[in-house]
Amino acid sequence: MDISEIAQIVTGVATLMVAVVLVLQLRKQNQQLDIQNKDHDREKHYRNMEAHLGRISSIFTNKEFRKIFIKRNYERKDLSDEEYLALSYYFRTSMATLNTSFDSENINNRGGVEFILRMTFETKIGRFWYKDEFESMTFINPKLKEIANNVYLEYK
């Protein structure tokens, strides 16, 4: 065996070792990315829950809104434009939060989505708002609209 053959063997072994190290680094990097994605998803869910709790707490902390919120089972004709606007904003922010967190490929918490929709649709003004405004919102995820329509039909 001459020196060129030994050099080829050493070069081959070194190349194989570099390839193995690169594969191990890629696996480690993929594991780190998976962890970061899970952390991001968890953080997104916490932020959405915080937004929802903030919206709910406004009912208890804002006496003027509480007076309006009590009227959510009234017909639209029985509400002033200002009262309807306040309830519309409440429903709109609720649906926007749902839409932001909604994942059309993997609905992790369909029961939670339906629960929030029912909170809107169990009221007369919520059902009116759905037909008057929500259905025409073009930015809403189509899968969320489908779930919303199914929940809405439970109340018709």
QUINORCOR-V864597 format. One line per field, one symbol per residue. phi: phi as a letter, one per 20 degrees, with the letter a starting at -180 (. if undefined). psi: psi as a letter, one per 20 degrees, with the letter a starting at -180 (. if undefined). burial: b if it has 16 or more other ideal C-beta (glycine too) atoms within 10 Angstrom, else e. A space follows every 50 residues. Layout:
phi=???
psi=???
burial=???
This chain:
phi=.effffffffffffffffffffffffffffffffffffffffffffffff fffffffffeedgffgffffefeefgfedffffffffffffffffffgff efdfebffcgffffgffffeffdfffffggffcfgeffefggffffffff fgffde
psi=prhhgghgggggggggggggggggggggghgghgghgggggggghgghgg gghhgghhhhiohghhhghhjijrqhijqrhggggghggggghghhgghh ipohhnnhmhhhghghghhgiiqghggghghhgghioiipphhghggggg gghhi.
burial=eeeeeeeeeeeeeeeeeeeeeeeeeeeeeeeeeeeeeeeeeeeeeeebee bbeeeeeeeeeeeebeebbebbebeeeebeeebbebbbebbeebbebbee bbeeeeeeeeebbbebbeebbebbbbbbbbeeebeeeeebeeebbebbee bbeeee
